[in-house]
Amino acid sequence: FAPSLEDTRNLTHMTRMASETKKKIRPGLIAADPQESQILVHYETDEIVDGKVVDTKKAVKKIRLNSLSPSTEMADVMALAQDVVDKCKLISQSKIAMVVKC
């Protein structure tokens, strides 16, 4: 059974009419984990259908800092913070001072 030309047109039209779902990620608090050598990046994910937020989920991304120790030099901390910001899409370049502080 092969679809007719009319069936194909109807399917294309229905696909265009289908709701468009998007996800928007909103970064939040950046904090140091009190027990582990890691940074916690809090964020929310909004599911948007037809321009309206239909669902919001909160989450936390944990970034381990294996090379960090109490004897780490400040220059190394700056380099590590820059590396974290470069690799984590949830942290913008403007937040590098906050990452160093953590």
N, CA, C and O of each residue as an XYZ file, in Angstrom:
408
protein
N       0.836     -1.181      0.000
C       0.000      0.000      0.000
C       0.880      1.243      0.000
O       1.669      1.460      0.920
N       0.736      2.043     -1.028
C       1.497      3.286     -1.128
C       0.554      4.459     -0.924
O      -0.559      4.451     -1.452
N       0.979      5.477     -0.161
C       0.097      6.626      0.047
C      -0.114      7.400     -1.244
O       0.793      7.529     -2.066
N      -1.328      7.911     -1.405
C      -1.633      8.700     -2.597
C      -1.044     10.095     -2.436
O      -0.595     10.469     -1.353
N      -1.049     10.852     -3.515
C      -0.554     12.227     -3.483
C      -1.375     13.065     -2.508
O      -0.832     13.920     -1.808
N      -2.689     12.817     -2.462
C      -3.546     13.563     -1.552
C      -3.211     13.242     -0.094
O      -3.202     14.142      0.745
N      -2.935     11.964      0.219
C      -2.540     11.569      1.577
C      -1.241     12.270      1.975
O      -1.102     12.728      3.109
N      -0.311     12.351      1.060
C       0.969     12.996      1.322
C       0.764     14.483      1.606
O       1.381     15.028      2.522
N      -0.085     15.136      0.839
C      -0.372     16.559      1.062
C      -1.017     16.773      2.428
O      -0.658     17.707      3.144
N      -1.972     15.908      2.793
C      -2.641     16.032      4.092
C      -1.648     15.854      5.240
O      -1.703     16.585      6.229
N      -0.755     14.901      5.113
C       0.248     14.655      6.142
C       1.177     15.864      6.288
O       1.511     16.253      7.407
N       1.592     16.454      5.181
C       2.449     17.644      5.211
C       1.721     18.798      5.878
O       2.319     19.519      6.677
N       0.448     18.988      5.569
C      -0.341     20.063      6.168
C      -0.488     19.845      7.670
O      -0.365     20.792      8.447
N      -0.748     18.613      8.084
C      -0.903     18.299      9.503
C       0.409     18.525     10.251
O       0.402     18.989     11.391
N       1.507     18.205      9.628
C       2.807     18.407     10.255
C       3.057     19.889     10.481
O       3.566     20.273     11.534
N       2.710     20.727      9.512
C       2.887     22.173      9.660
C       1.996     22.722     10.769
O       2.382     23.664     11.461
N       0.813     22.146     10.944
C      -0.127     22.627     11.945
C       0.214     22.143     13.351
O      -0.279     22.701     14.331
N       1.049     21.115     13.461
C       1.386     20.558     14.771
C       2.040     21.620     15.644
O       2.735     22.505     15.146
N       1.813     21.526     16.940
C       2.378     22.479     17.888
C       3.899     22.385     17.895
O       4.483     21.304     17.825
N       4.506     23.544     17.982
C       5.960     23.588     18.039
C       6.381     23.619     19.502
O       5.985     24.512     20.251
N       7.186     22.641     19.905
C       7.662     22.551     21.278
C       9.111     23.003     21.332
O       9.950     22.551     20.553
N       9.391     23.913     22.276
C      10.754     24.406     22.473
C      11.118     24.250     23.933
O      10.247     24.158     24.798
N      12.415     24.222     24.200
C      12.895     24.192     25.578
C      13.799     25.390     25.793
O      14.651     25.714     24.965
N      13.589     26.037     26.928
C      14.418     27.178     27.273
C      15.076     26.878     28.610
O      14.408     26.503     29.574
N      16.388     27.048     28.659
C      17.138     26.791     29.883
C      17.504     28.124     30.512
O      18.074     29.000     29.862
N      17.161     28.264     31.804
C      17.473     29.484     32.537
C      18.437     29.153     33.665
O      18.048     28.503     34.636
N      19.705     29.594     33.553
C      20.672     29.349     34.625
C      20.266     30.085     35.894
O      19.609     31.125     35.846
N      20.670     29.527     37.024
C      20.351     30.134     38.305
C      21.583     30.264     39.175
O      22.641     30.688     38.710
N      21.445     29.903     40.422
C      22.489     30.039     41.428
C      23.706     29.174     41.110
O      23.570     28.028     40.681
N      24.880     29.728     41.323
C      26.134     28.978     41.223
C      26.716     28.960     42.627
O      26.950     30.016     43.214
N      26.953     27.759     43.174
C      27.424     27.653     44.553
C      28.431     26.518     44.696
O      28.466     25.590     43.887
N      29.249     26.611     45.742
C      30.187     25.539     46.061
C      29.459     24.466     46.858
O      28.607     24.776     47.690
N      29.791     23.220     46.608
C      29.242     22.119     47.381
C      29.992     22.082     48.717
O      31.222     22.042     48.721
N      29.281     22.095     49.847
C      29.968     22.143     51.139
C      30.739     20.863     51.494
O      31.685     20.927     52.279
N      30.366     19.714     50.942
C      31.036     18.459     51.272
C      32.048     17.996     50.230
O      33.050     17.369     50.575
N      31.800     18.293     48.990
C      32.633     17.788     47.894
C      33.404     18.922     47.240
O      33.092     20.096     47.439
N      34.402     18.564     46.464
C      35.168     19.539     45.695
C      34.484     19.700     44.333
O      34.964     19.210     43.311
N      33.345     20.404     44.355
C      32.576     20.589     43.129
C      31.746     21.860     43.211
O      31.495     22.405     44.286
N      31.328     22.309     42.029
C      30.470     23.486     41.916
C      29.084     23.001     41.524
O      28.944     22.114     40.682
N      28.060     23.586     42.138
C      26.678     23.256     41.830
C      26.070     24.391     41.014
O      26.063     25.543     41.450
N      25.565     24.065     39.837
C      24.917     25.064     38.978
C      23.436     24.720     38.919
O      23.041     23.721     38.318
N      22.628     25.554     39.546
C      21.180     25.365     39.545
C      20.613     25.998     38.271
O      21.068     27.054     37.831
N      19.605     25.328     37.685
C      18.971     25.872     36.480
C      17.552     25.344     36.357
O      17.185     24.354     36.990
N      16.761     26.018     35.535
C      15.391     25.606     35.249
C      15.228     25.401     33.751
O      15.798     26.136     32.945
N      14.449     24.402     33.394
C      14.144     24.138     31.992
C      12.651     24.345     31.788
O      11.832     23.672     32.415
N      12.302     25.275     30.912
C      10.905     25.537     30.575
C      10.571     24.826     29.267
O      11.324     24.910     28.297
N       9.439     24.126     29.246
C       8.931     23.543     28.012
C       7.879     24.505     27.485
O       6.904     24.808     28.173
N       8.080     24.986     26.260
C       7.212     26.004     25.681
C       6.488     25.413     24.467
O       7.118     24.910     23.537
N       5.166     25.483     24.496
C       4.335     25.008     23.382
C       3.491     26.180     22.920
O       2.763     26.779     23.712
N       3.587     26.504     21.653
C       2.833     27.618     21.059
C       3.040     28.922     21.831
O       2.104     29.699     22.018
N       4.259     29.148     22.268
C       4.600     30.390     22.944
C       4.213     30.464     24.411
O       4.396     31.505     25.043
N       3.684     29.386     24.964
C       3.266     29.364     26.373
C       4.063     28.316     27.136
O       4.268     27.206     26.645
N       4.513     28.670     28.341
C       5.236     27.724     29.190
C       4.235     26.717     29.744
O       3.282     27.084     30.431
N       4.468     25.424     29.431
C       3.553     24.384     29.893
C       4.154     23.550     31.020
O       3.424     22.870     31.741
N       5.472     23.595     31.179
C       6.111     22.813     32.230
C       7.458     23.441     32.584
O       8.186     23.897     31.702
N       7.785     23.462     33.870
C       9.072     23.961     34.327
C       9.692     22.918     35.245
O       9.050     22.435     36.179
N      10.947     22.577     34.970
C      11.658     21.603     35.796
C      12.918     22.249     36.346
O      13.645     22.935     35.628
N      13.164     22.021     37.624
C      14.381     22.512     38.263
C      15.397     21.389     38.311
O      15.042     20.226     38.503
N      16.671     21.741     38.133
C      17.729     20.741     38.155
C      19.026     21.374     38.650
O      19.148     22.596     38.743
N      19.983     20.517     38.964
C      21.295     20.958     39.417
C      22.355     20.183     38.652
O      22.314     18.955     38.586
N      23.301     20.906     38.078
C      24.440     20.268     37.415
C      25.614     20.334     38.374
O      25.933     21.397     38.907
N      26.256     19.192     38.590
C      27.410     19.122     39.480
C      28.679     19.060     38.634
O      28.819     18.206     37.759
N      29.595     19.977     38.911
C      30.857     20.020     38.177
C      31.980     19.694     39.152
O      32.306     20.497     40.026
N      32.565     18.516     38.999
C      33.651     18.085     39.879
C      34.938     18.839     39.550
O      35.257     19.086     38.387
N      35.654     19.191     40.590
C      36.930     19.896     40.443
C      38.025     19.025     41.037
O      38.493     19.272     42.149
N      38.433     18.001     40.290
C      39.402     17.033     40.783
C      40.783     17.639     41.037
O      41.512     17.175     41.914
N      41.140     18.656     40.287
C      42.481     19.230     40.419
C      42.565     20.324     41.482
O      43.608     20.959     41.639
N      41.470     20.544     42.211
C      41.457     21.589     43.227
C      41.827     21.012     44.595
O      41.314     19.970     45.004
N      42.723     21.708     45.289
C      43.123     21.311     46.643
C      43.377     22.572     47.452
O      43.447     23.662     46.885
N      43.516     22.445     48.771
C      43.776     23.639     49.585
C      45.066     24.376     49.209
O      45.194     25.573     49.464
N      46.005     23.671     48.613
C      47.279     24.296     48.250
C      47.301     24.849     46.824
O      48.352     25.283     46.351
N      46.172     24.840     46.140
C      46.109     25.329     44.757
C      46.379     26.838     44.720
O      45.773     27.606     45.468
N      47.281     27.244     43.853
C      47.646     28.665     43.704
C      46.497     29.434     43.051
O      45.689     28.856     42.324
N      46.428     30.736     43.314
C      45.354     31.572     42.775
C      45.358     31.590     41.243
O      44.294     31.592     40.623
N      46.541     31.604     40.631
C      46.617     31.591     39.162
C      46.012     30.306     38.610
O      45.358     30.316     37.567
N      46.238     29.188     39.324
C      45.678     27.910     38.894
C      44.154     27.896     39.088
O      43.429     27.292     38.297
N      43.680     28.558     40.137
C      42.233     28.652     40.382
C      41.573     29.442     39.252
O      40.504     29.073     38.766
N      42.226     30.536     38.842
C      41.689     31.345     37.730
C      41.620     30.523     36.450
O      40.630     30.582     35.721
N      42.676     29.756     36.176
C      42.705     28.923     34.966
C      41.630     27.836     35.030
O      40.971     27.543     34.032
N      41.463     27.244     36.213
C      40.449     26.207     36.390
C      39.043     26.795     36.216
O      38.181     26.178     35.591
N      38.821     27.986     36.772
C      37.525     28.651     36.623
C      37.232     28.944     35.153
O      36.107     28.751     34.694
N      38.230     29.406     34.420
C      38.052     29.681     32.993
C      37.719     28.399     32.236
O      36.883     28.403     31.333
N      38.374     27.307     32.607
C      38.118     26.013     31.980
C      36.680     25.557     32.253
O      36.009     25.049     31.354
N      36.210     25.737     33.488
C      34.839     25.370     33.850
C      33.836     26.181     33.031
O      32.878     25.626     32.491
N      34.056     27.487     32.939
C      33.155     28.360     32.187
C      33.159     27.996     30.705
O      32.111     28.008     30.061
N      34.322     27.676     30.167
C      34.421     27.300     28.749
C      33.658     26.007     28.448
O      33.056     25.873     27.383
N      33.685     25.069     29.378
C      33.088     23.750     29.128
C      31.621     23.633     29.517
O      30.924     22.758     29.005
N      31.133     24.496     30.416
C      29.744     24.400     30.888
C      28.895     25.464     30.211
O      29.107     26.658     30.423
N      27.947     25.043     29.409
C      27.080     25.974     28.676
C      26.144     26.753     29.600
O      25.592     27.779     29.201
N      25.964     26.277     30.817
C      25.056     26.932     31.752
C      25.676     28.159     32.431
O      24.968     28.950     33.053
N      27.000     28.313     32.310
C      27.691     29.426     32.967
C      28.242     30.358     31.900
O      29.029     29.942     31.049
N      27.825     31.626     31.949
C      28.312     32.593     30.966
C      29.670     33.148     31.406
O      30.050     33.047     32.572
N      30.387     33.733     30.453
C      31.701     34.315     30.732
C      31.614     35.396     31.810
O      32.573     35.608     32.552
N      30.491     36.068     31.900
C      30.336     37.144     32.886
C      30.306     36.608     34.324
O      30.420     37.390     35.268
N      30.156     35.315     34.500
C      30.068     34.711     35.832
C      31.381     34.099     36.304
O      31.394     33.384     37.306
N      32.488     34.363     35.605
C      33.756     33.740     35.966
C      34.204     34.137     37.373
O      34.775     33.306     38.080
N      33.969     35.359     37.795
C      34.352     35.790     39.152
C      33.576     34.987     40.199
O      34.114     34.667     41.259
N      32.328     34.664     39.908
C      31.522     33.870     40.827
C      32.069     32.443     40.923
O      32.063     31.847     42.000
N      32.540     31.898     39.801
C      33.122     30.554     39.792
C      34.415     30.560     40.605
O      34.661     29.618     41.359
N      35.239     31.583     40.475
C      36.473     31.672     41.245
C      36.150     31.743     42.732
O      36.812     31.102     43.549
N      35.148     32.512     43.074
C      34.732     32.678     44.473
C      34.286     31.358     45.099
O      34.537     31.102     46.277
N      33.624     30.528     44.301
C      33.155     29.232     44.806
C      34.323     28.331     45.144
O      34.123     27.198     45.583
